[in-house]
Amino acid sequence: MFTECDGDDLIPTVRDLVNLAVDTAVKTSRSLDPNQVYADNATALLADLTP
């Protein structure tokens, strides 16, 4: 994660990471039950915890 976020403009990197997490959640839920695709807003969380 550090390598991916080691840059000046983090917004595109963070957006790509969140999109990947949501897409993965949707694909996983679809494989379990194609009639109940599920990915909520808690699928991915990225926080800046620096002081």
Chimera marker file (.cmm) of the C-alpha trace (Angstrom):
<marker_set name="trace">
<marker id="1" x="0.000" y="0.000" z="0.000" r="1" g="1" b="0" radius="0.5"/>
<marker id="2" x="2.805" y="2.431" z="0.845" r="1" g="1" b="0" radius="0.5"/>
<marker id="3" x="4.363" y="2.005" z="-2.601" r="1" g="1" b="0" radius="0.5"/>
<marker id="4" x="1.060" y="2.706" z="-4.329" r="1" g="1" b="0" radius="0.5"/>
<marker id="5" x="0.404" y="5.833" z="-2.233" r="1" g="1" b="0" radius="0.5"/>
<marker id="6" x="3.923" y="7.243" z="-2.432" r="1" g="1" b="0" radius="0.5"/>
<marker id="7" x="3.287" y="10.145" z="-4.779" r="1" g="1" b="0" radius="0.5"/>
<marker id="8" x="2.134" y="13.713" z="-5.062" r="1" g="1" b="0" radius="0.5"/>
<marker id="9" x="-1.421" y="13.224" z="-6.341" r="1" g="1" b="0" radius="0.5"/>
<marker id="10" x="-3.096" y="10.486" z="-4.310" r="1" g="1" b="0" radius="0.5"/>
<marker id="11" x="-6.665" y="11.059" z="-5.509" r="1" g="1" b="0" radius="0.5"/>
<marker id="12" x="-6.400" y="8.933" z="-8.697" r="1" g="1" b="0" radius="0.5"/>
<marker id="13" x="-4.588" y="6.154" z="-6.808" r="1" g="1" b="0" radius="0.5"/>
<marker id="14" x="-7.145" y="6.131" z="-4.004" r="1" g="1" b="0" radius="0.5"/>
<marker id="15" x="-10.034" y="6.201" z="-6.487" r="1" g="1" b="0" radius="0.5"/>
<marker id="16" x="-8.550" y="3.238" z="-8.395" r="1" g="1" b="0" radius="0.5"/>
<marker id="17" x="-8.051" y="1.305" z="-5.160" r="1" g="1" b="0" radius="0.5"/>
<marker id="18" x="-11.634" y="1.893" z="-4.010" r="1" g="1" b="0" radius="0.5"/>
<marker id="19" x="-13.037" y="1.026" z="-7.442" r="1" g="1" b="0" radius="0.5"/>
<marker id="20" x="-11.042" y="-2.214" z="-7.432" r="1" g="1" b="0" radius="0.5"/>
<marker id="21" x="-12.324" y="-3.118" z="-3.949" r="1" g="1" b="0" radius="0.5"/>
<marker id="22" x="-15.953" y="-2.449" z="-4.915" r="1" g="1" b="0" radius="0.5"/>
<marker id="23" x="-15.634" y="-4.331" z="-8.213" r="1" g="1" b="0" radius="0.5"/>
<marker id="24" x="-14.105" y="-7.288" z="-6.369" r="1" g="1" b="0" radius="0.5"/>
<marker id="25" x="-16.931" y="-7.280" z="-3.810" r="1" g="1" b="0" radius="0.5"/>
<marker id="26" x="-19.557" y="-7.197" z="-6.569" r="1" g="1" b="0" radius="0.5"/>
<marker id="27" x="-17.878" y="-10.041" z="-8.496" r="1" g="1" b="0" radius="0.5"/>
<marker id="28" x="-17.567" y="-12.109" z="-5.320" r="1" g="1" b="0" radius="0.5"/>
<marker id="29" x="-21.196" y="-11.615" z="-4.327" r="1" g="1" b="0" radius="0.5"/>
<marker id="30" x="-22.328" y="-12.339" z="-7.891" r="1" g="1" b="0" radius="0.5"/>
<marker id="31" x="-20.401" y="-15.625" z="-7.870" r="1" g="1" b="0" radius="0.5"/>
<marker id="32" x="-22.189" y="-16.629" z="-4.654" r="1" g="1" b="0" radius="0.5"/>
<marker id="33" x="-25.673" y="-15.599" z="-5.819" r="1" g="1" b="0" radius="0.5"/>
<marker id="34" x="-26.177" y="-13.915" z="-9.201" r="1" g="1" b="0" radius="0.5"/>
<marker id="35" x="-29.574" y="-12.600" z="-8.088" r="1" g="1" b="0" radius="0.5"/>
<marker id="36" x="-28.252" y="-10.699" z="-5.065" r="1" g="1" b="0" radius="0.5"/>
<marker id="37" x="-25.297" y="-8.551" z="-6.074" r="1" g="1" b="0" radius="0.5"/>
<marker id="38" x="-24.047" y="-6.684" z="-3.034" r="1" g="1" b="0" radius="0.5"/>
<marker id="39" x="-21.343" y="-4.139" z="-2.279" r="1" g="1" b="0" radius="0.5"/>
<marker id="40" x="-21.998" y="-1.422" z="0.252" r="1" g="1" b="0" radius="0.5"/>
<marker id="41" x="-20.127" y="1.763" z="1.084" r="1" g="1" b="0" radius="0.5"/>
<marker id="42" x="-18.120" y="-0.064" z="3.759" r="1" g="1" b="0" radius="0.5"/>
<marker id="43" x="-16.438" y="-2.286" z="1.173" r="1" g="1" b="0" radius="0.5"/>
<marker id="44" x="-13.327" y="-0.093" z="1.167" r="1" g="1" b="0" radius="0.5"/>
<marker id="45" x="-11.948" y="2.443" z="3.575" r="1" g="1" b="0" radius="0.5"/>
<marker id="46" x="-8.731" y="4.357" z="3.183" r="1" g="1" b="0" radius="0.5"/>
<marker id="47" x="-7.763" y="6.786" z="5.918" r="1" g="1" b="0" radius="0.5"/>
<marker id="48" x="-4.834" y="9.142" z="6.389" r="1" g="1" b="0" radius="0.5"/>
<marker id="49" x="-3.726" y="8.550" z="9.980" r="1" g="1" b="0" radius="0.5"/>
<marker id="50" x="-0.623" y="10.727" z="9.945" r="1" g="1" b="0" radius="0.5"/>
<marker id="51" x="-0.399" y="13.307" z="12.740" r="1" g="1" b="0" radius="0.5"/>
<link id1="1" id2="2" r="1" g="1" b="0" radius="0.2"/>
<link id1="2" id2="3" r="1" g="1" b="0" radius="0.2"/>
<link id1="3" id2="4" r="1" g="1" b="0" radius="0.2"/>
<link id1="4" id2="5" r="1" g="1" b="0" radius="0.2"/>
<link id1="5" id2="6" r="1" g="1" b="0" radius="0.2"/>
<link id1="6" id2="7" r="1" g="1" b="0" radius="0.2"/>
<link id1="7" id2="8" r="1" g="1" b="0" radius="0.2"/>
<link id1="8" id2="9" r="1" g="1" b="0" radius="0.2"/>
<link id1="9" id2="10" r="1" g="1" b="0" radius="0.2"/>
<link id1="10" id2="11" r="1" g="1" b="0" radius="0.2"/>
<link id1="11" id2="12" r="1" g="1" b="0" radius="0.2"/>
<link id1="12" id2="13" r="1" g="1" b="0" radius="0.2"/>
<link id1="13" id2="14" r="1" g="1" b="0" radius="0.2"/>
<link id1="14" id2="15" r="1" g="1" b="0" radius="0.2"/>
<link id1="15" id2="16" r="1" g="1" b="0" radius="0.2"/>
<link id1="16" id2="17" r="1" g="1" b="0" radius="0.2"/>
<link id1="17" id2="18" r="1" g="1" b="0" radius="0.2"/>
<link id1="18" id2="19" r="1" g="1" b="0" radius="0.2"/>
<link id1="19" id2="20" r="1" g="1" b="0" radius="0.2"/>
<link id1="20" id2="21" r="1" g="1" b="0" radius="0.2"/>
<link id1="21" id2="22" r="1" g="1" b="0" radius="0.2"/>
<link id1="22" id2="23" r="1" g="1" b="0" radius="0.2"/>
<link id1="23" id2="24" r="1" g="1" b="0" radius="0.2"/>
<link id1="24" id2="25" r="1" g="1" b="0" radius="0.2"/>
<link id1="25" id2="26" r="1" g="1" b="0" radius="0.2"/>
<link id1="26" id2="27" r="1" g="1" b="0" radius="0.2"/>
<link id1="27" id2="28" r="1" g="1" b="0" radius="0.2"/>
<link id1="28" id2="29" r="1" g="1" b="0" radius="0.2"/>
<link id1="29" id2="30" r="1" g="1" b="0" radius="0.2"/>
<link id1="30" id2="31" r="1" g="1" b="0" radius="0.2"/>
<link id1="31" id2="32" r="1" g="1" b="0" radius="0.2"/>
<link id1="32" id2="33" r="1" g="1" b="0" radius="0.2"/>
<link id1="33" id2="34" r="1" g="1" b="0" radius="0.2"/>
<link id1="34" id2="35" r="1" g="1" b="0" radius="0.2"/>
<link id1="35" id2="36" r="1" g="1" b="0" radius="0.2"/>
<link id1="36" id2="37" r="1" g="1" b="0" radius="0.2"/>
<link id1="37" id2="38" r="1" g="1" b="0" radius="0.2"/>
<link id1="38" id2="39" r="1" g="1" b="0" radius="0.2"/>
<link id1="39" id2="40" r="1" g="1" b="0" radius="0.2"/>
<link id1="40" id2="41" r="1" g="1" b="0" radius="0.2"/>
<link id1="41" id2="42" r="1" g="1" b="0" radius="0.2"/>
<link id1="42" id2="43" r="1" g="1" b="0" radius="0.2"/>
<link id1="43" id2="44" r="1" g="1" b="0" radius="0.2"/>
<link id1="44" id2="45" r="1" g="1" b="0" radius="0.2"/>
<link id1="45" id2="46" r="1" g="1" b="0" radius="0.2"/>
<link id1="46" id2="47" r="1" g="1" b="0" radius="0.2"/>
<link id1="47" id2="48" r="1" g="1" b="0" radius="0.2"/>
<link id1="48" id2="49" r="1" g="1" b="0" radius="0.2"/>
<link id1="49" id2="50" r="1" g="1" b="0" radius="0.2"/>
<link id1="50" id2="51" r="1" g="1" b="0" radius="0.2"/>
</marker_set>
